[in-house]
Amino acid sequence: MELRKMLITGASRGIGRALACKLADCGEYRLVLHAASQASLAVTESMLPQGCQYDVMVCDFTDQVATHQFIKDLKSRHPDVYGIISNAGINRDKPLIYQPTEDIDDLLNVNLRVPVLLAKMAMKVFSKRSEGVFIAMASCVAETGNAFQAVYAATKAANNALCKSLAREAGVMQPGCNTRFVSVSPGFIETDMTGQLANDTKAKYLQQIPSGRFGTAEDVAAAIKFLLSDEASYINGTEFKINGGLV
Ligand SMILES: NC(=O)c1ccc[n+]([C@@H]2O[C@H](COP(=O)([O-])OP(=O)(O)OC[C@H]3O[C@@H](n4cnc5c(N)ncnc54)[C@H](OP(=O)(O)O)[C@@H]3O)[C@@H](O)[C@H]2O)c1
């Protein structure tokens, strides 16, 4: 059986690491794991089953020059990629009036510019192969908005719009092509990103979750694994929510 190649950005922690482990466990995929630094991927690598085939690529996405080189390397090393999971993300929560321009630029670079560049590569590579799945990481706050996350929420809403648009674009440019563009919107997931929040803020969120618990990285990884599979072949150009009912 030919292993399908999957790129996961931000595979060193949280949702990305859980997804890498889940995909590695089923033995159907060859992985390309990305993180901001080589060292941060060590834990993920140690958790992969023996014999798992993977490559590692490192890039700090706040650096546009390094990102340009990363995309170039990705195209030459992995032109046969089947799935691109654009997962790496940052939050930098602050009232907008106090947010330094550097923070705003970092949010736009990591959470939006990079997903757009990866999606552009996906459009080219997938159309050549007539197949492929692109997953962009959005968030529940894309729909609701959130105080102190204005730029973050805006970048996440843009990821939803990106996938909806590209699914339609692929349908026009290559009708019947087996390519899909789906955004994933997690609710409150326990990772480093939410670990920074104050306990009373967490308690307020918990009250709003009908399922009565925070999500885990594995909850999101399981949903993405499904979205990457042929069983999800009719899920395209839409936002997939994993939030325990959080509204
Ligand atoms: N957790 C939630 O509740 C939640 C909810 C909605 C959406 N999301 C989204 O889900 C995705 C994953 O979130 P998470 O909670 O798993 O986050 P996380 O635990 O903080 O992990 C973030 C990942 O992104 C990478 N990353 C961070 N800054 C980077 C940079 N400058 N350049 C390249 N890579 C960078 C990190 O790599 P290093 O380890 O090398 O820094 C790490 O692998 C994000 O897009 C996030 O916005 C999360």
The ligand as a MOL file (V3000), in Angstrom:
LIG
                    3D

  0  0  0     0  0            999 V3000
M  V30 BEGIN CTAB
M  V30 COUNTS 48 52 0 0 0
M  V30 BEGIN ATOM
M  V30 1 N -5.9120 25.2930 21.9670 0
M  V30 2 C -7.0900 25.8040 21.6260 0
M  V30 3 O -8.0140 25.9400 22.4460 0
M  V30 4 C -7.3370 26.2220 20.1900 0
M  V30 5 C -8.6230 26.6650 19.8620 0
M  V30 6 C -8.8770 27.0670 18.5640 0
M  V30 7 C -7.8800 27.0170 17.6100 0
M  V30 8 N -6.6410 26.5900 17.9580 0 CHG=1
M  V30 9 C -5.6250 26.5740 16.8990 0
M  V30 10 O -5.0810 25.2740 16.7650 0
M  V30 11 C -3.7110 25.3550 16.3470 0
M  V30 12 C -2.8300 24.5730 17.3010 0
M  V30 13 O -3.0200 25.1190 18.5940 0
M  V30 14 P -2.4010 24.4620 19.9160 0
M  V30 15 O -3.3230 24.8070 21.0130 0
M  V30 16 O -2.0470 23.0540 19.6410 0 CHG=-1
M  V30 17 O -1.0870 25.3860 20.0760 0
M  V30 18 P 0.2810 25.1260 20.8810 0
M  V30 19 O 0.1630 23.9910 21.7970 0
M  V30 20 O 0.6470 26.4660 21.4150 0
M  V30 21 O 1.3080 24.7140 19.6990 0
M  V30 22 C 1.6100 25.6640 18.6990 0
M  V30 23 C 2.4240 25.0200 17.6030 0
M  V30 24 O 2.6890 26.0490 16.6210 0
M  V30 25 C 4.1050 26.1720 16.4560 0
M  V30 26 N 4.4900 27.5720 16.3430 0
M  V30 27 C 4.3130 28.5480 17.2700 0
M  V30 28 N 4.9030 29.6780 16.8630 0
M  V30 29 C 5.4900 29.4050 15.6620 0
M  V30 30 C 6.2710 30.1800 14.7660 0
M  V30 31 N 6.6110 31.4300 15.0100 0
M  V30 32 N 6.6940 29.5810 13.6320 0
M  V30 33 C 6.3930 28.2790 13.3750 0
M  V30 34 N 5.6700 27.5050 14.1920 0
M  V30 35 C 5.2150 28.0640 15.3330 0
M  V30 36 C 4.7240 25.6190 17.7210 0
M  V30 37 O 6.0580 25.1980 17.4470 0
M  V30 38 P 7.2310 25.3230 18.5770 0
M  V30 39 O 6.9290 24.2610 19.6100 0
M  V30 40 O 8.5050 25.0800 17.8480 0
M  V30 41 O 7.0910 26.7050 19.1490 0
M  V30 42 C 3.7690 24.4910 18.0830 0
M  V30 43 O 4.0930 23.3240 17.3860 0
M  V30 44 C -3.3670 26.8560 16.2910 0
M  V30 45 O -3.4950 27.3200 14.9670 0
M  V30 46 C -4.4340 27.4840 17.1770 0
M  V30 47 O -4.6930 28.8150 16.8300 0
M  V30 48 C -6.3390 26.1800 19.2320 0
M  V30 END ATOM
M  V30 BEGIN BOND
M  V30 1 1 1 2
M  V30 2 2 2 3
M  V30 3 1 2 4
M  V30 4 1 4 5
M  V30 5 2 4 48
M  V30 6 2 5 6
M  V30 7 1 6 7
M  V30 8 2 7 8
M  V30 9 1 8 9
M  V30 10 1 8 48
M  V30 11 1 9 10
M  V30 12 1 9 46
M  V30 13 1 10 11
M  V30 14 1 11 12
M  V30 15 1 11 44
M  V30 16 1 12 13
M  V30 17 1 13 14
M  V30 18 2 14 15
M  V30 19 1 14 16
M  V30 20 1 14 17
M  V30 21 1 17 18
M  V30 22 2 18 19
M  V30 23 1 18 20
M  V30 24 1 18 21
M  V30 25 1 21 22
M  V30 26 1 22 23
M  V30 27 1 23 24
M  V30 28 1 23 42
M  V30 29 1 24 25
M  V30 30 1 25 26
M  V30 31 1 25 36
M  V30 32 1 26 27
M  V30 33 1 26 35
M  V30 34 2 27 28
M  V30 35 1 28 29
M  V30 36 1 29 30
M  V30 37 2 29 35
M  V30 38 1 30 31
M  V30 39 2 30 32
M  V30 40 1 32 33
M  V30 41 2 33 34
M  V30 42 1 34 35
M  V30 43 1 36 37
M  V30 44 1 36 42
M  V30 45 1 37 38
M  V30 46 2 38 39
M  V30 47 1 38 40
M  V30 48 1 38 41
M  V30 49 1 42 43
M  V30 50 1 44 45
M  V30 51 1 44 46
M  V30 52 1 46 47
M  V30 END BOND
M  V30 END CTAB
M  END
